[in-house]
C-alpha cells in the first residue's frame, strides 16, 4: 500500500540535496525563492554544491545529505537540485526505515528516477517526478510551477492532459485503466533492473527520455521487455522523448510502438512530462486512472466523491 505524504503547509521546511551531478548555484537560488514565495522555509544540504568529477561530491557525502533530510522530522519534503548522473550509485543505501516511519516526498526527475524506484520498492513511498522547470527563456515556467504547487501543497485532483503537439501523442491507443503510476526516465528503468526496479504488475508504466538515438532507445526497451520487467503492466503513460534527432522522431515512435504492442494495454502518449520547456510534474507511486480515449491521466479522483 502506498504511503502517502501530507500536503505541505506554509512554514514547513524543505531541503535541497544533490544526489547526482553538481547543480548551478544560481538556478537553485531561483527555485528556492519560488518555494519561499509559497511560504516554505528552504534549507540547503551541506554538500549540495560539492563537485567531484561528474558528481556532486563523494557517494558518502551525497548519501549523507539525502538520508539526513529524510531523518530530520522538521524537513517535510526533499528536493533534488538536479539530475544528471549518480543517484543510482546511492539508491540502495537510503534510510528506508526512517522513510517508512516519517513519509515525505522526494521531488526530482531524470536520474532521480533511480531514487524514486528504490523508495517505492523498499518503502512504498509516493514521490514527485518533476521540478520547478524553466521555460525557453530561462525563466521559471508558470505552468510548471502551478503543477508542482498543486501536487505538493494540496490534495486536489491532478489531471494531466495529453497534447497533440507532443511527438509521442501518435502512440495513443484506446482504453481506460487504473493503477499506481511507477517509472520515469527510461535509462534509469534499465539501470535499476534487477536491484531497485520494483515489480510492475498492476502498474501504469511512466516513461520519458532525453538525448537518445534510436539504438540507445531500443537497447533498454529490449532488455526490459525480454527480461519480463514489463510483465503485468495495465497501461503506459508516455512523456517526452526530447533531444531526439528531428529526422528520426518517426523511428523513435516506431520503436516504442513495437515494444509496447507486446503488452496489449492502453497507451496514452503526448504527456508534457520529462525534459524540456514547461514540463509538468506528476505524482509517482500514487494511483491514477489512465483514459486513453479522453487523453487524460487523473490522480486523486476520490477527492471528487
C-alpha positions in Angstrom: 0.0 0.0 0.0 1.3 3.5 -0.9 2.5 5.6 2.0 1.0 9.0 1.1 2.7 12.1 2.3 0.8 15.0 3.8 0.4 18.3 1.8 3.0 20.9 2.7 1.8 23.9 4.6 3.3 27.5 4.9 6.0 27.4 7.4 7.2 23.9 6.6 10.8 23.3 5.9 12.1 21.7 2.7 15.7 20.8 1.9 17.7 20.9 -1.4 20.1 18.0 -1.8 22.3 16.8 -4.7 22.1 13.1 -5.1 23.6 13.1 -8.6 25.5 15.8 -10.6 26.6 19.2 -9.3 23.9 22.0 -9.8 24.2 25.5 -10.9 24.0 27.6 -7.7 22.1 30.5 -9.3 19.4 28.1 -10.6 19.0 26.6 -7.1 18.7 30.0 -5.6 16.0 31.0 -8.1 14.0 27.8 -7.3 14.4 28.5 -3.6 12.9 31.9 -4.0 9.8 30.4 -5.6 9.4 27.9 -2.8 9.8 30.7 -0.3 7.0 32.7 -2.1 4.8 29.7 -1.2 5.6 30.2 2.4 8.1 27.4 2.8 11.4 27.5 4.6 14.2 26.4 2.3 17.3 24.7 3.6 20.4 23.6 1.6 22.2 20.4 2.3 25.9 20.9 3.4 27.3 19.1 0.3 24.7 20.4 -2.2 27.3 22.3 -4.2 30.3 20.0 -3.9 32.0 18.8 -7.0 33.9 15.5 -7.6 34.1 15.0 -11.4 30.6 14.5 -12.8 29.2 14.0 -9.2 28.1 16.5 -6.6 30.7 15.2 -4.1 31.5 11.7 -2.9 28.9 9.0 -2.7 29.1 9.1 1.1 28.6 12.8 1.3 25.7 12.9 -1.2 24.1 10.0 0.6 24.5 11.7 4.0 22.7 14.8 2.8 19.8 12.7 1.4 19.5 10.5 4.4 19.8 13.4 6.9 16.9 15.1 5.1 14.8 12.0 5.4 15.7 11.6 9.1 15.0 15.2 10.1 11.5 15.5 11.4 11.4 19.2 10.6 12.0 18.6 6.9 8.7 17.9 5.1 10.0 17.5 1.5 13.3 16.7 -0.1 14.2 18.5 -3.3 16.9 17.2 -5.7 18.8 20.2 -7.1 19.1 18.4 -10.4 19.5 15.1 -12.1 22.5 14.3 -14.3 24.3 11.2 -13.2 25.0 9.4 -10.0 21.8 8.9 -7.9 21.8 5.2 -8.9 25.1 4.8 -7.0 23.4 5.5 -3.7 19.8 4.4 -4.3 20.3 1.1 -2.4 21.6 2.8 0.7 18.7 5.1 1.6 17.3 5.0 5.1 14.2 3.1 4.2 13.2 2.6 7.9 13.2 6.3 8.5 11.2 6.9 5.3 8.6 4.4 6.3 8.2 5.9 9.8 8.0 9.5 8.6 7.0 9.6 4.9 7.9 12.8 3.0 8.1 13.3 -0.8 11.2 13.4 -2.9 11.0 15.8 -5.8 13.1 15.2 -8.8 13.2 13.5 -12.2 15.6 12.2 -14.9 18.5 10.5 -13.0 16.5 10.9 -9.7 14.1 8.2 -11.1 16.6 5.7 -9.5 15.8 7.0 -6.1 12.0 7.1 -6.7 12.1 3.5 -7.8 14.2 2.4 -4.9 11.9 4.3 -2.4 8.8 2.7 -3.9 10.3 -0.8 -3.9 11.6 -0.6 -0.3 9.2 1.8 1.4 6.1 2.1 -0.8 6.6 5.9 -0.7 5.0 8.2 -3.2 7.1 11.0 -4.8 7.0 13.6 -7.5 8.6 13.2 -10.9 9.3 16.8 -11.8 10.8 20.0 -10.5 10.4 23.8 -10.9 11.1 23.9 -14.6 12.4 26.8 -16.7 10.9 28.0 -20.0 12.8 28.6 -23.2 14.0 31.9 -21.9 15.4 30.5 -18.6 12.5 31.8 -16.5 10.6 29.6 -14.1 7.7 28.2 -16.0 4.3 29.3 -14.7 2.5 26.1 -15.8 5.3 24.0 -14.3 5.3 25.9 -11.1 1.5 25.7 -10.8 1.7 21.9 -11.5 4.2 21.3 -8.7 2.4 23.5 -6.2 -0.9 21.7 -6.7 0.7 18.3 -6.2 2.8 19.3 -3.3 0.6 21.6 -1.3 -2.9 20.3 -1.9 -4.9 17.1 -2.1 -6.8 18.4 -5.0 -7.3 16.1 -8.1 -4.5 16.2 -10.6 -5.3 15.9 -14.3 -2.6 15.7 -16.9 -3.9 16.2 -20.4 -2.1 14.8 -23.4 -1.2 17.3 -26.1 -1.5 16.6 -29.8 1.6 18.7 -30.4 3.9 16.4 -28.4 5.6 13.9 -30.7 4.6 10.9 -28.6 0.9 11.7 -29.0 0.9 9.4 -32.1 1.3 6.4 -29.8 -2.0 6.9 -28.0 -4.4 3.9 -28.3 -7.8 3.3 -26.6 -8.9 2.1 -23.2 -9.2 3.1 -19.6 -7.3 1.5 -16.6 -6.4 2.3 -13.0 -3.3 1.6 -11.1 -0.2 3.1 -9.4 2.0 5.2 -11.7 5.5 3.8 -11.5 8.5 4.7 -13.6 10.1 7.8 -15.1 13.3 8.0 -17.1 13.9 5.1 -19.5 17.6 4.9 -18.8 17.0 4.6 -15.1 14.4 1.9 -15.5 17.0 -0.2 -17.3 19.8 0.8 -14.9 17.8 -0.3 -11.8 16.5 -3.5 -13.3 17.3 -6.4 -11.0 18.0 -4.5 -7.9 15.9 -1.3 -7.4 13.2 -1.6 -10.1 10.0 -2.8 -8.3 7.6 -5.3 -9.8 5.3 -3.5 -12.2 2.4 -5.9 -12.1 -0.8 -3.9 -11.9 1.0 -0.6 -12.5 0.7 2.1 -15.1 4.2 2.4 -16.5 5.5 6.0 -16.9 8.4 6.5 -19.3 10.3 9.6 -20.7 13.8 10.1 -22.0 16.3 12.6 -23.3 19.0 12.6 -25.9 18.6 9.0 -27.1 19.5 7.9 -30.6 17.2 5.1 -31.9 19.7 2.4 -31.0 20.1 3.8 -27.5 16.4 3.7 -27.0 16.0 0.2 -28.5 18.5 -1.5 -26.1 16.9 -0.7 -22.8 13.4 -1.3 -24.2 14.5 -4.7 -25.5 16.2 -5.7 -22.2 13.3 -4.6 -20.0 10.7 -6.4 -22.2 12.6 -9.6 -22.7 13.6 -9.8 -19.1 10.0 -9.7 -18.1 10.1 -6.4 -16.2 7.1 -5.0 -18.1 5.0 -8.1 -17.5 1.7 -7.3 -15.8 1.6 -3.6 -16.5 -2.0 -2.4 -17.1 -1.2 0.7 -19.1 1.5 3.0 -20.3 1.8 6.8 -19.9 4.4 8.3 -22.2 6.0 11.6 -21.6 8.6 13.4 -23.7 11.4 11.8 -25.6 13.4 15.1 -26.0 16.5 15.9 -28.0 15.8 13.0 -30.4 17.2 13.9 -33.8 14.3 15.6 -35.7 14.7 13.4 -38.7 14.4 10.3 -36.5 11.3 11.1 -34.4 9.3 8.7 -36.5 11.9 5.9 -35.8 11.7 6.6 -32.1 7.9 6.4 -32.2 8.0 3.1 -34.2 10.4 1.6 -31.7 8.1 2.5 -28.7 5.1 1.2 -30.6 6.8 -2.1 -31.4 8.0 -2.9 -27.9 4.8 -1.8 -26.1 2.5 -3.6 -28.6 3.6 -6.9 -27.0 1.7 -6.0 -23.8 -1.7 -5.1 -25.4 -2.6 -2.4 -22.8 -3.9 1.1 -23.2 -1.3 3.7 -24.1 -1.5 7.4 -23.5 1.2 9.4 -25.3 1.7 13.1 -25.6 2.0 13.9 -21.9 4.1 17.1 -21.2 6.2 15.3 -18.7 10.0 14.9 -18.6 12.6 17.3 -20.0 12.0 20.5 -22.0 10.3 23.8 -21.5 7.1 24.0 -19.5 7.3 20.3 -18.4 4.7 19.4 -15.8 5.2 17.4 -12.6 3.5 14.1 -12.0 3.0 12.0 -8.8 4.7 8.7 -8.9 3.6 5.8 -6.6 0.1 7.3 -6.4 -2.9 5.6 -8.0 -4.2 7.2 -11.2 -6.7 6.5 -14.0 -5.4 6.5 -17.5 -8.1 7.2 -20.0 -6.6 7.0 -23.5 -9.9 7.9 -25.2 -10.2 11.1 -23.2 -6.5 11.8 -23.4 -6.1 12.2 -19.6 -4.2 10.8 -16.7 -6.0 11.6 -13.5 -4.9 11.3 -9.9 -6.8 11.7 -6.6 -10.2 11.1 -8.2 -11.6 10.1 -4.8 -11.4 13.8 -3.8 -14.4 14.4 -6.1 -16.5 11.8 -4.3 
